[in-house]
Amino acid sequence: MSDVVSDDGLLVPAGDRPLLVEIGGYYVWSTTPDRDGRPASGGVLVPWPEVLRPHLVGTGRVRVATVEGDLVVHDDEVVLGGGDGPLEIVDRRGRRLSVDKVGHLTRSFADTDEAIREEILAGTRRAIDDLHEHAGVAAYLNYGALLGAIREGRMLAHDSDTDLCYLSPHDQPADIIAESYRITRAMRARGWNVLRMSGGDVKLLLPLSDGGVCHIDVFVAFHLGGTFYQLGNRSGHLPREAIVPFSTIELHGHEFPAPRDPEAMLAFLYGPNWRTPDPSFRYADPVDGVRRLDGWLRGWRTDMGSWTEFFAPPGVLRVEQTPSPFAQWVEPQLGDLPVVDIGSGTGRDAIGFARSGRRVLALDHSRGSVALVRRRARRAKVQLAAEQIILGELRSTLTWGTQLARDPHHLYARDLLGCLEEEATEQFWRLARLALRPGGGRLFLEFAARTPTARAVDDELAPLVRRLDPDDVRAAIERTGGVVEHLEVRPGHDMLGHPDPAVCRIRAAWPPAPGARLVAPPAAEHPVPAAPPPTDPSPSEERA
């Protein structure tokens, strides 16, 4: 192992010049030492991105140099992770991967052959045409694709997708959200697989001939109160006249609509130095603008990306596949009603319930989890539905709550409550009240309990999970009209199967309001309700 490259990261000279990192002659990552590193003996230690670490096992040549190539910090063979195989950053199909601008591991255009690049450009052009002709919005090329076209006359080597924006005529968030849902319906009718990211941001999933999928982001832009907002997260001053009427640019032989003043748009997005290449660039968005966009259009989904990574190897491989002890405790109490497993994770308990012939719906906010549960259910040859729920978003909570209220069932949530932010926790109680009050089902909860002798969770889970006070949970249930029928704190296991000195088990009910009619028809006559319009994960997201 060299003095520069180690399992901990890169020990490089201090400075604000971006460095490119190549492994085996292929670009994998870029970093700015002063921003990303911490002082260490001999320079600045820049840790490896977490998404790279599972791949950093083996022997290979690592090159670390400035973008211009005038300073080579390291260019030699190293051994990482104690492995003796080749050091490669590839997916299951052997395709080269790199860390993109938001920290995801994906394929960059530098490692995309010309035929696939042509499919991406043609698909982007088709998306623009469909948005105009069938959804009634005029979209323009933006972000990395616009920057590449204007600055370099080609797609950026280190970019990985294409981005479109449309300027909404509306200035009220409710109207903007309604417009976005109308666009979604129109694009689905055209055959697009659409993945909703927020109230003003969707991804069009473009399948490619090599088995990959390109994400075409479609962001809303609008003016409100003298400020220009553009998802994701941009806000500031940019007059309408800088955007419309559109200009036209050419990219690899394809013509695309662009902002009327593309240079003004690029300065708005990337700052005054946008002409200087910087693959490690990070946005510095105004905090107030981000807060407003979160409140208006997003809800709260802070940890979604972290959980999606967790449900890919190697994280998901650490979770046992057999039903948990809590599921075994719950099973005899279920009677004939179906079960909705909220926060189903790897599906170990949902699949266990389904094996007994019970109707099961598995819900999780991670698309990686949804894809994993579907695959494992197919392999286990059991029938269950797996769909996405975003508890941080009121629309998602109300949609599922009203559908579940029509079908008597139980709710089951193991290792969920301690993973939720405050807003999502409130939505969970709203969902339980909506879903359980009409039908007489029960809520079964297990979570890591905070006690005088159990104050923290396992270090591997600490970024995503926290302990809760059982008395606080009881109070929340009662505050929303529920009744705690059983509560115990006992030794148990965390989601990785490690011993936990204190887990809390709760069974609760939400009795019908006085005078309300209990809805309890035979379960077989009422299947688990259909989900909202599908948000199937793309093949590239089904990594586990």
C-alpha positions as CSV (number, residue, x, y, z in Angstrom):
1,M,0.0,0.0,0.0
2,S,1.4,3.4,-1.0
3,D,1.8,6.5,1.2
4,V,-0.8,8.3,-1.0
5,V,-3.5,5.6,-1.6
6,S,-4.7,3.5,1.3
7,D,-7.9,1.8,2.6
8,D,-8.6,5.0,4.5
9,G,-8.5,7.3,1.4
10,L,-6.1,9.6,-0.4
11,L,-3.3,11.5,1.4
12,V,-2.8,14.4,-0.9
13,P,-1.4,18.0,-0.7
14,A,-3.7,20.7,0.6
15,G,-5.3,22.8,-2.1
16,D,-8.5,23.9,-3.8
17,R,-7.7,22.4,-7.2
18,P,-9.9,19.4,-8.2
19,L,-8.2,16.1,-8.5
20,L,-9.3,13.2,-10.8
21,V,-9.0,9.7,-9.5
22,E,-8.6,6.8,-12.1
23,I,-8.5,3.1,-11.3
24,G,-7.2,0.8,-14.0
25,G,-7.1,3.8,-16.5
26,Y,-10.8,4.7,-16.0
27,Y,-12.2,7.7,-14.2
28,V,-14.0,6.8,-11.0
29,W,-14.2,10.0,-8.8
30,S,-13.1,13.6,-8.4
31,T,-12.4,15.5,-5.2
32,T,-11.2,18.9,-4.0
33,P,-8.8,18.3,-1.0
34,D,-9.5,21.4,1.1
35,R,-13.3,20.8,0.8
36,D,-13.5,17.1,1.2
37,G,-10.5,16.2,3.4
38,R,-9.2,16.7,6.9
39,P,-5.6,17.7,8.0
40,A,-3.3,14.7,8.5
41,S,0.4,14.1,8.8
42,G,1.9,14.7,5.4
43,G,-1.1,16.6,3.9
44,V,-4.8,16.2,3.7
45,L,-6.6,12.8,4.0
46,V,-9.6,12.6,1.7
47,P,-11.8,9.5,2.7
48,W,-13.1,7.3,-0.1
49,P,-16.8,7.8,-0.8
50,E,-18.9,5.2,1.0
51,V,-20.4,4.0,-2.3
52,L,-16.9,3.1,-3.6
53,R,-15.7,1.2,-0.5
54,P,-17.4,-2.2,-1.3
55,H,-15.5,-2.2,-4.6
56,L,-12.1,-1.3,-3.2
57,V,-10.8,-4.8,-2.9
58,G,-8.0,-6.0,-5.1
59,T,-4.8,-5.0,-7.0
60,G,-4.8,-2.2,-9.6
61,R,-3.2,1.0,-10.9
62,V,-4.5,4.2,-9.2
63,R,-3.8,7.6,-10.7
64,V,-4.5,10.8,-8.9
65,A,-3.9,14.0,-10.9
66,T,-5.2,17.5,-11.5
67,V,-7.8,18.0,-14.2
68,E,-5.2,19.6,-16.4
69,G,-2.7,16.8,-15.8
70,D,0.1,19.2,-14.8
71,L,0.3,17.7,-11.3
72,V,0.4,13.9,-10.8
73,V,0.1,13.1,-7.1
74,H,0.2,9.3,-7.6
75,D,0.3,6.9,-10.5
76,D,1.2,3.3,-9.4
77,E,-0.2,-0.1,-8.6
78,V,-1.7,-0.6,-5.1
79,V,-3.4,-3.3,-3.1
80,L,-6.6,-2.4,-1.4
81,G,-8.8,-4.3,1.0
82,G,-6.4,-7.2,1.3
83,G,-7.8,-8.6,-2.0
84,D,-5.8,-10.5,-4.6
85,G,-8.1,-10.0,-7.5
86,P,-8.2,-7.1,-10.0
87,L,-9.2,-3.7,-8.6
88,E,-12.2,-2.7,-10.8
89,I,-15.2,-0.4,-10.3
90,V,-17.9,-2.2,-12.3
91,D,-21.5,-3.4,-12.0
92,R,-22.8,-6.9,-12.3
93,R,-22.7,-6.7,-16.1
94,G,-19.0,-5.6,-16.1
95,R,-19.9,-1.9,-17.0
96,R,-17.5,0.7,-15.7
97,L,-18.9,2.9,-12.9
98,S,-18.0,6.2,-11.3
99,V,-19.3,8.5,-8.6
100,D,-21.6,11.2,-10.0
101,K,-22.2,14.8,-8.9
102,V,-24.6,13.8,-6.2
103,G,-22.6,10.9,-4.8
104,H,-24.2,7.9,-6.6
105,L,-22.3,5.2,-8.3
106,T,-23.3,5.1,-11.9
107,R,-21.9,4.9,-15.5
108,S,-20.5,8.1,-16.9
109,F,-20.6,9.2,-20.5
110,A,-16.8,8.8,-20.7
111,D,-17.4,5.0,-20.4
112,T,-20.5,4.9,-22.6
113,D,-20.0,3.8,-26.2
114,E,-21.2,5.9,-29.1
115,A,-24.2,3.7,-29.9
116,I,-25.6,4.0,-26.4
117,R,-24.9,7.7,-26.3
118,E,-26.9,8.0,-29.5
119,E,-29.8,6.2,-27.8
120,I,-29.7,8.6,-24.9
121,L,-29.7,11.7,-27.1
122,A,-32.5,10.3,-29.2
123,G,-34.5,9.4,-26.1
124,T,-34.0,12.8,-24.7
125,R,-35.2,14.4,-27.9
126,R,-38.3,12.1,-27.8
127,A,-39.0,13.1,-24.2
128,I,-38.9,16.8,-25.1
129,D,-41.3,16.2,-28.0
130,D,-43.7,14.1,-25.9
131,L,-43.7,16.7,-23.1
132,H,-44.6,19.4,-25.7
133,E,-47.2,17.5,-27.7
134,H,-48.9,15.4,-25.1
135,A,-48.2,17.1,-21.7
136,G,-48.5,20.7,-22.9
137,V,-45.1,21.9,-21.5
138,A,-42.1,23.2,-23.3
139,A,-38.9,21.7,-21.9
140,Y,-35.4,22.9,-22.4
141,L,-32.0,21.2,-22.0
142,N,-30.3,22.1,-18.8
143,Y,-27.6,21.3,-16.1
144,G,-24.8,19.1,-17.3
145,A,-26.1,18.5,-20.8
146,L,-26.4,22.2,-21.3
147,L,-23.0,22.9,-19.8
148,G,-21.4,20.3,-22.0
149,A,-23.0,21.6,-25.2
150,I,-22.0,25.2,-24.5
151,R,-18.6,24.8,-22.9
152,E,-17.2,21.8,-24.7
153,G,-19.5,21.1,-27.7
154,R,-20.2,17.5,-26.4
155,M,-21.6,15.7,-23.4
156,L,-19.5,16.0,-20.3
157,A,-17.3,13.0,-19.8
158,H,-18.0,12.8,-16.1
159,D,-21.8,13.3,-16.4
160,S,-24.2,10.4,-16.3
161,D,-27.7,11.5,-17.3
162,T,-29.6,14.2,-19.1
163,D,-31.7,16.9,-17.5
164,L,-34.7,18.8,-18.8
165,C,-36.6,21.7,-17.2
166,Y,-39.8,23.5,-18.0
167,L,-40.9,27.0,-17.0
168,S,-44.3,26.7,-15.3
169,P,-46.8,29.6,-15.8
170,H,-47.9,29.0,-12.2
171,D,-46.6,30.7,-9.0
172,Q,-48.5,28.7,-6.4
173,P,-47.1,25.4,-5.2
174,A,-50.5,23.6,-5.3
175,D,-50.9,24.5,-9.0
176,I,-47.3,23.5,-9.7
177,I,-47.8,20.1,-8.1
178,A,-51.1,19.5,-9.9
179,E,-49.4,20.4,-13.2
180,S,-46.6,17.9,-12.5
181,Y,-49.1,15.1,-11.8
182,R,-50.8,15.9,-15.1
183,I,-47.5,15.7,-16.9
184,T,-46.9,12.3,-15.2
185,R,-50.2,10.9,-16.4
186,A,-49.6,12.2,-19.9
187,M,-46.1,10.7,-20.1
188,R,-47.2,7.3,-18.7
189,A,-49.9,7.3,-21.4
190,R,-47.1,7.7,-23.9
191,G,-45.5,4.5,-22.6
192,W,-42.8,6.1,-20.4
193,N,-41.8,4.5,-17.1
194,V,-42.1,7.5,-14.8
195,L,-40.6,7.7,-11.3
196,R,-41.8,10.6,-9.1
197,M,-39.1,12.3,-7.0
198,S,-41.1,15.2,-5.6
199,G,-44.1,17.4,-6.4
200,G,-42.2,19.1,-9.2
201,D,-39.6,16.5,-10.3
202,V,-39.9,13.2,-12.1
203,K,-37.5,10.9,-13.8
204,L,-38.2,9.3,-17.2
205,L,-36.5,5.9,-17.2
206,L,-35.1,5.2,-20.7
207,P,-34.2,1.6,-21.3
208,L,-31.0,1.1,-23.3
209,S,-30.0,-1.8,-25.6
210,D,-27.1,-2.9,-23.4
211,G,-29.5,-3.6,-20.5
212,G,-28.9,-0.3,-18.7
213,V,-31.3,2.6,-18.0
214,C,-30.7,6.3,-18.5
215,H,-32.5,8.7,-16.1
216,I,-33.9,11.8,-17.9
217,D,-34.8,14.2,-15.1
218,V,-37.7,16.6,-15.7
219,F,-37.5,19.5,-13.3
220,V,-40.0,22.4,-12.8
221,A,-38.9,26.0,-12.8
222,F,-41.0,28.9,-11.7
223,H,-40.9,32.5,-10.4
224,L,-42.5,33.4,-7.1
225,G,-42.2,36.6,-5.2
226,G,-39.3,37.9,-7.3
227,T,-37.2,34.8,-6.9
228,F,-36.5,32.2,-9.6
229,Y,-36.7,28.5,-8.4
230,Q,-35.6,25.5,-10.3
231,L,-35.5,21.9,-9.0
232,G,-33.3,20.5,-7.9
233,N,-32.7,23.0,-5.2
234,R,-31.7,26.1,-7.2
235,S,-33.0,29.5,-6.3
236,G,-31.9,33.1,-6.8
237,H,-32.3,35.8,-9.5
238,L,-32.8,34.9,-13.1
239,P,-35.3,36.9,-15.2
240,R,-37.9,35.2,-17.3
241,E,-36.3,36.8,-20.3
242,A,-33.2,34.8,-19.8
243,I,-35.2,31.6,-20.4
244,V,-37.9,32.4,-23.0
245,P,-38.2,32.4,-25.9
246,F,-35.9,29.4,-26.3
247,S,-32.7,29.3,-28.3
248,T,-31.4,26.2,-30.0
249,I,-28.2,24.3,-29.4
250,E,-26.6,21.3,-31.1
251,L,-25.2,18.3,-29.2
252,H,-23.6,15.4,-31.1
253,G,-25.7,16.1,-34.2
254,H,-29.0,16.6,-32.3
255,E,-30.8,19.9,-31.9
256,F,-32.3,20.8,-28.5
257,P,-34.2,23.8,-27.1
258,A,-32.1,25.8,-24.6
259,P,-32.6,28.9,-22.5
260,R,-32.7,32.1,-24.5
261,D,-29.4,33.1,-22.7
262,P,-27.7,29.9,-21.9
263,E,-24.6,31.6,-20.5
264,A,-26.8,33.4,-17.9
265,M,-28.4,30.1,-17.0
266,L,-25.0,28.5,-16.5
267,A,-23.8,31.3,-14.4
268,F,-26.9,30.9,-12.2
269,L,-26.3,27.2,-11.9
270,Y,-22.6,27.0,-11.5
271,G,-21.3,30.4,-10.6
272,P,-19.1,32.9,-12.6
273,N,-16.4,30.2,-13.1
274,W,-18.6,27.8,-15.0
275,R,-16.3,27.9,-18.0
276,T,-13.5,26.2,-16.0
277,P,-13.9,22.4,-15.9
278,D,-14.4,21.1,-12.3
279,P,-15.7,17.5,-12.2
280,S,-15.8,17.7,-8.3
281,F,-18.2,20.8,-8.4
282,R,-20.8,20.9,-5.7
283,Y,-23.8,23.2,-5.5
284,A,-23.9,25.8,-2.8
285,D,-27.7,26.4,-2.7
286,P,-29.2,29.1,-0.5
287,V,-30.5,27.5,2.7
288,D,-33.8,29.5,2.7
289,G,-34.5,28.4,-0.9
290,V,-33.9,24.7,-0.1
291,R,-36.1,25.0,2.9
292,R,-38.9,26.5,0.9
293,L,-38.7,23.9,-1.9
294,D,-38.7,21.1,0.7
295,G,-41.8,22.5,2.3
296,W,-43.6,23.3,-1.0
297,L,-42.8,20.4,-3.2
298,R,-40.9,17.6,-1.5
299,G,-42.0,16.5,2.0
300,W,-39.1,14.9,3.8
301,R,-37.1,12.0,2.4
302,T,-33.6,12.9,3.7
303,D,-32.4,9.3,4.2
304,M,-33.9,7.7,1.1
305,G,-30.6,7.5,-0.8
306,S,-28.8,6.0,2.2
307,W,-31.4,3.3,2.6
308,T,-31.3,2.5,-1.1
309,E,-27.6,2.0,-0.8
310,F,-28.2,-0.2,2.3
311,F,-30.5,-2.4,0.3
312,A,-27.7,-3.1,-2.2
313,P,-24.7,-5.4,-1.5
314,P,-22.9,-5.6,0.8
315,G,-25.2,-4.0,3.3
316,V,-28.3,-6.1,2.5
317,L,-26.2,-9.3,2.7
318,R,-25.8,-8.7,6.5
319,V,-29.5,-9.0,7.1
320,E,-30.9,-12.5,7.8
321,Q,-33.6,-13.8,5.4
322,T,-35.5,-15.9,7.9
323,P,-38.5,-14.4,9.8
324,S,-37.5,-12.4,12.9
325,P,-38.3,-13.5,16.4
326,F,-40.8,-10.6,16.6
327,A,-42.6,-11.9,13.5
328,Q,-42.8,-15.3,15.1
329,W,-44.3,-13.7,18.3
330,V,-46.9,-11.7,16.2
331,E,-48.0,-14.6,13.9
332,P,-50.3,-16.4,16.4
333,Q,-52.1,-13.1,17.1
334,L,-53.1,-12.3,13.5
335,G,-56.2,-14.4,13.1
336,D,-57.6,-14.3,9.5
337,L,-56.8,-10.7,8.7
338,P,-54.2,-9.8,6.1
339,V,-51.0,-7.9,7.1
340,V,-49.4,-4.7,5.8
341,D,-45.7,-4.7,6.6
342,I,-44.6,-1.0,6.7
343,G,-40.9,-0.5,6.4
344,S,-40.6,-4.0,5.0
345,G,-36.8,-3.7,4.4
346,T,-35.5,-7.0,2.9
347,G,-38.9,-8.6,3.1
348,R,-37.9,-11.3,5.5
349,D,-41.0,-10.9,7.7
350,A,-43.4,-10.1,4.9
351,I,-42.3,-13.2,3.0
352,G,-42.6,-15.3,6.2
353,F,-46.2,-14.1,6.7
354,A,-47.0,-14.9,3.0
355,R,-45.7,-18.4,3.3
356,S,-48.5,-19.1,5.8
357,G,-51.0,-18.3,3.0
358,R,-51.8,-14.9,4.4
359,R,-52.4,-11.9,2.2
360,V,-49.5,-9.5,2.6
361,L,-48.7,-6.0,1.4
362,A,-45.1,-4.9,1.9
363,L,-44.5,-1.1,1.9
364,D,-41.2,0.8,2.1
365,H,-39.9,4.2,1.1
366,S,-36.8,2.8,-0.5
367,R,-37.1,1.7,-4.2
368,G,-34.2,-0.6,-3.5
369,S,-36.2,-2.4,-0.8
370,V,-39.3,-2.6,-3.1
371,A,-37.3,-4.2,-5.9
372,L,-35.6,-6.6,-3.4
373,V,-38.8,-7.8,-1.8
374,R,-40.4,-8.4,-5.2
375,R,-37.4,-10.5,-6.4
376,R,-37.2,-12.5,-3.2
377,A,-41.0,-13.2,-3.2
378,R,-40.7,-14.5,-6.8
379,R,-37.8,-16.8,-5.8
380,A,-39.7,-18.0,-2.7
381,K,-42.8,-18.6,-4.9
382,V,-45.1,-16.7,-2.6
383,Q,-47.8,-14.1,-3.5
384,L,-47.4,-10.7,-2.0
385,A,-47.6,-7.1,-3.2
386,A,-44.6,-4.7,-2.7
387,E,-45.0,-1.0,-3.2
388,Q,-43.5,2.4,-2.2
389,I,-44.8,4.6,0.6
390,I,-43.2,7.9,1.5
391,L,-44.3,8.7,5.0
392,G,-42.7,12.1,4.8
393,E,-45.2,13.2,2.2
394,L,-48.8,13.9,3.1
395,R,-50.1,12.9,-0.3
396,S,-48.5,9.4,0.0
397,T,-49.8,8.9,3.5
398,L,-53.3,9.9,2.7
399,T,-53.4,7.9,-0.5
400,W,-52.4,4.7,1.3
401,G,-54.4,5.5,4.5
402,T,-57.7,5.9,2.6
403,Q,-57.1,2.7,0.5
404,L,-56.2,0.6,3.6
405,A,-59.2,1.9,5.5
406,R,-61.4,0.0,3.0
407,D,-59.8,-3.3,3.8
408,P,-59.6,-4.8,7.4
409,H,-56.1,-5.8,8.1
410,H,-53.2,-5.5,10.6
411,L,-50.3,-3.1,10.4
412,Y,-46.8,-4.5,11.2
413,A,-43.7,-2.3,11.7
414,R,-40.4,-3.7,12.9
415,D,-37.4,-1.4,13.2
416,L,-39.2,1.4,11.5
417,L,-40.1,4.0,14.1
418,G,-36.5,4.7,15.1
419,C,-35.6,5.3,11.4
420,L,-38.2,8.1,10.9
421,E,-37.7,11.8,11.1
422,E,-40.2,13.8,13.2
423,E,-42.5,14.7,10.2
424,A,-42.6,11.1,9.0
425,T,-43.3,9.8,12.5
426,E,-46.4,12.1,12.6
427,Q,-47.5,10.8,9.3
428,F,-47.1,7.2,10.5
429,W,-49.5,7.8,13.4
430,R,-51.9,9.5,10.9
431,L,-51.7,6.4,8.7
432,A,-52.3,4.0,11.6
433,R,-55.4,5.9,12.7
434,L,-56.8,6.1,9.2
435,A,-56.1,2.5,8.3
436,L,-57.0,0.7,11.6
437,R,-60.0,2.6,13.1
438,P,-62.6,1.4,10.6
439,G,-61.6,-2.3,10.5
440,G,-60.5,-3.5,13.9
441,G,-57.0,-4.5,13.0
442,R,-54.0,-4.1,15.3
443,L,-50.7,-2.3,15.0
444,F,-47.7,-4.4,16.0
445,L,-44.5,-2.5,16.7
446,E,-40.9,-3.4,17.6
447,F,-38.2,-0.8,18.0
448,A,-34.9,-0.2,19.8
449,A,-35.8,1.1,23.2
450,R,-33.9,3.8,25.1
451,T,-33.4,2.8,28.7
452,P,-30.8,3.7,31.4
453,T,-28.6,0.8,30.2
454,A,-29.3,1.1,26.4
455,R,-28.5,4.6,25.1
456,A,-27.1,4.0,21.6
457,V,-27.6,1.6,18.7
458,D,-25.0,-0.5,16.9
459,D,-22.3,1.7,15.2
460,E,-23.2,0.2,11.8
461,L,-26.8,1.4,12.2
462,A,-26.2,4.7,14.1
463,P,-26.4,7.0,11.0
464,L,-29.9,5.7,10.2
465,V,-31.5,4.4,13.4
466,R,-32.0,5.8,16.9
467,R,-33.5,4.5,20.1
468,L,-36.9,5.7,21.3
469,D,-38.4,6.1,24.8
470,P,-41.3,3.6,25.0
471,D,-43.3,6.1,27.1
472,D,-43.0,8.6,24.3
473,V,-44.3,6.1,21.8
474,R,-47.2,5.2,24.1
475,A,-48.1,8.8,24.5
476,A,-48.1,9.4,20.7
477,I,-50.4,6.4,20.2
478,E,-52.8,7.7,22.9
479,R,-52.7,11.2,21.6
480,T,-53.9,10.0,18.2
481,G,-56.8,8.0,19.6
482,G,-55.1,4.7,20.0
483,V,-55.0,2.2,22.9
484,V,-51.9,0.3,23.9
485,E,-53.0,-3.3,24.6
486,H,-49.5,-4.7,25.3
487,L,-46.1,-3.2,25.9
488,E,-42.9,-4.9,27.0
489,V,-39.2,-4.1,26.9
490,R,-36.9,-7.1,26.6
491,P,-33.7,-8.3,25.1
492,G,-33.9,-8.8,21.4
493,H,-32.0,-8.3,18.1
494,D,-31.5,-5.4,15.8
495,M,-32.1,-5.5,12.0
496,L,-28.6,-7.0,11.4
497,G,-29.3,-9.8,13.9
498,H,-27.0,-8.4,16.5
499,P,-28.1,-8.9,20.2
500,D,-29.9,-5.8,21.5
501,P,-30.3,-5.4,25.3
502,A,-33.6,-3.5,25.0
503,V,-36.3,-3.7,22.3
504,C,-39.8,-2.6,22.9
505,R,-42.8,-4.6,21.6
506,I,-46.2,-2.9,21.4
507,R,-49.7,-4.1,20.3
508,A,-52.1,-1.2,19.8
509,A,-55.6,-0.6,18.5
510,W,-57.6,2.4,17.3
511,P,-61.2,1.9,18.4
512,P,-63.9,3.3,16.1
513,A,-65.3,6.7,17.0
514,P,-68.6,6.5,19.0
515,G,-71.4,5.6,16.7
516,A,-69.1,4.5,13.9
517,R,-69.8,1.2,12.1
518,L,-67.1,-1.4,12.3
519,V,-66.1,-2.5,8.8
520,A,-65.3,-6.2,8.9
521,P,-66.4,-8.1,5.8
522,P,-64.8,-11.5,5.1
523,A,-61.2,-10.9,4.2
524,A,-61.2,-13.0,1.1
525,E,-63.8,-10.7,-0.5
526,H,-61.5,-7.7,-0.2
527,P,-58.0,-8.1,-1.6
528,V,-55.1,-5.9,-0.5
529,P,-55.9,-2.5,-2.2
530,A,-54.3,-1.6,-5.4
531,A,-51.3,0.7,-5.1
532,P,-51.1,4.2,-6.5
533,P,-49.7,4.4,-10.1
534,P,-46.6,2.2,-10.2
535,T,-43.1,3.5,-9.5
536,D,-41.2,0.3,-10.5
537,P,-37.5,0.6,-9.8
538,S,-35.5,0.5,-13.0
539,P,-33.2,-2.5,-13.7
540,S,-30.2,-0.4,-12.8
541,E,-31.8,0.2,-9.4
542,E,-32.4,-3.5,-8.8
543,R,-28.9,-4.1,-7.5
544,A,-29.3,-6.5,-4.7
